Amino acid sequence: MAEEMIVKELDDVVVRFSGDSGDGMQLAGNMFSNISATEGNDISTFPDYPADIRAPQGSLSGVSGFQVHIGSGKVYTPGDKCDVLVAMNPAALKTQYKFCKPQSVIIIDTDSFTKRDLEKAQFVLENPFSELGIKNEVVEAAITTMCKESLKESGLDNKSIMRTKNMFALGLVCWLFHRDITVGEKLLREKFAKKPEIAEANVKVLYDGYHFGENTHASVSMSYVVPSKEQKVPGRYMDINGNKATAYGLMAAAEKAGLQLYLGSYPITPATDILHELAKHKSLGVKTVQCEDEIAGCASAVGAAFAGALAVTTTSGPGICLKSEAMNLAVITELPLVIVDVQRGGPSTGLPTKSEQTDLLQVLYGRNGESPMPVIAASSPTDCFDAAYTACKIALEHMTPVVLLTDAYIANGSAAWRLPDLSEYPDIRPPYVTPDMADTWTPFLRNPETGVRYWAKPGMEGFMHRIGGLEKSNETGAISTEPENHNLMTRLRAEKVEKIADSIPPLEVEGNPDADLLIVGFGGTYGHLHSAMDTLNAQGKKAALAHFRFINPLPKNTEEVLRKYKKIVVAEQNMGQLAGYLRMKVEGIHLHQFNQVKGQPFVVQELVEAFTKIMED
């Protein structure tokens, strides 16, 4: 009789799937995330894939990875290191082993470790484990052979059979962590609903992987469970990535405002999935136009805003460069427009599939003339929904273009998200003209309190008007080159944006109220900075975190918060853009900096070490 396997309970675990770009690692990782979220775990994911459309098979540059962190309680990051590494070939092992802990379990497909495979991955020795000095527990499974044997009667060709290897690996990982395999079966049948023979093959191999672990114990000393301990708010949950959450937030805002949603866009990594998602929802009145270039995408959105729609354009850093003139057209015409910038590595083409925060100063100042524009930043995949909704509300209520900053890390990463109740969200009330203004209204007649101009849509009787890129008279709306008028209009546009600070929440400080160090950040680094703060406080040090969502205008209590702390470190994935901006806005403030531009998320342990050194100096 087989010896009973030890089952160990863990608070959290990190799994990293890796293989060739065509090995389906993104799908396997996404499915494991969904299965875990269904069981009540909190999750945080990090898809890490190459920019190559299809790198040579087995090459080091073609390795695609997907890391998921599942936890009993709140999970803030995808994890610094993994507890389980799935390496489908030698190239994956060589490039991904650096993410392993000393006690990590490594799962390999022995069929993909032939002499030729080792040569492609530039190994010298026949034993890659000794060459890399790997002493971890290794699960050796002939995955390719078992998939071929399993599906030899299926009628599928060899190429289709080989594409199921990821499901065998997923089944094995599900066994290792006592996941409900039937959830995976349901996901596969939904994904391949139009190809039932493909669905059946993948389901069969998924169960084969699970039973392989169950029957052989997969040569590991123990298996694991990660129970759900945190009581979640009742409701319906789904695993969602940042781009999809952004799309949902835009649709929710259009619904709340009673407006048609228009997206003018041009495909660009890593923002294109927003276009893909919105294009699915014509039934909700969403109009998407894939334009011939970035300029047309933004210019068409400005036209849609003039026509009375909730207008959006989506892009990444290179596209912002191209859209800047059309963005300025929205500034001078004072039309509501949301520009979504999913930041990626630069400059130029740079690192298309990697993440940075290097567009901050570009969206604040990268246009000709005095061009004030509100800027807000989402902090997590699920926060993209609220941030998109807020960006729309500001744009529509203050008649201004608004930039929403996300980044590749949160756009592609996912987390468990509770479907919101739209009735709980604030109303969106654009400053429409009223009938009594007819015949006396001019295009730049403003609300005396907010400085916002009243919005008249084309076709409204008594409100015929023309606006454009030339400066206009504040009084008549006609073209004006008068010096005093231009000076006035420049100041009115700036004051309108500054007054938005009256309607945004104050800057919140988390952590130790008597902190010796205040950590400051913005955008998608929130989870890593929060984890670093938690670690410091657990070590007996005193740390707090102030994470900016609203960057222009800054919250009204920004200076008060920053002057309260003796030591402040601004951590960002650029060379110090937020730090420089804060120094400009808060005179005489001393800020330490932690800057990395690697195209990868922060490593919490590195943050803790750097922050500790600042506290001890």
Salt bridges, closest charged atoms under 4 A:
GLU9 OE2 - LYS229 NZ 3.24
ASP11 OD1 - LYS229 NZ 3.22
ASP12 OD2 - HIS69 NE2 2.67
GLU39 OE1 - ARG179 NH2 3.63
ASP48 OD2 - ARG16 NH2 3.16
ASP48 OD1 - LYS354 NZ 2.52
ASP83 OD1 - LYS101 NZ 2.84
GLU119 OE1 - ARG116 NH1 3.85
GLU149 OE2 - LYS152 NZ 2.77
GLU185 OE2 - ARG189 NH2 3.10
GLU200 OE2 - ARG189 NH1 2.43
ASP208 OD2 - LYS204 NZ 3.79
GLU214 OE1 - HIS211 ND1 3.02
ASP273 OD1 - HIS276 ND1 3.29
GLU277 OE1 - LYS280 NZ 3.42
GLU277 OE2 - HIS281 NE2 2.85
GLU294 OE1 - LYS323 NZ 3.03
GLU334 OE2 - ARG446 NH2 2.65
GLU334 OE1 - LYS496 NZ 2.96
ASP383 OD1 - ARG549 NH2 2.01
GLU397 OE2 - LYS393 NZ 2.86
ASP427 OD1 - LYS256 NZ 3.92
ASP427 OD2 - ARG429 NH2 3.06
GLU471 OE2 - HIS486 ND1 2.72
GLU471 OE2 - ARG493 NH2 3.02
ASP502 OD1 - LYS556 NZ 2.76
GLU510 OE1 - HIS530 NE2 3.29
ASP534 OD2 - HIS530 ND1 3.10
GLU559 OE2 - ARG563 NE 2.83
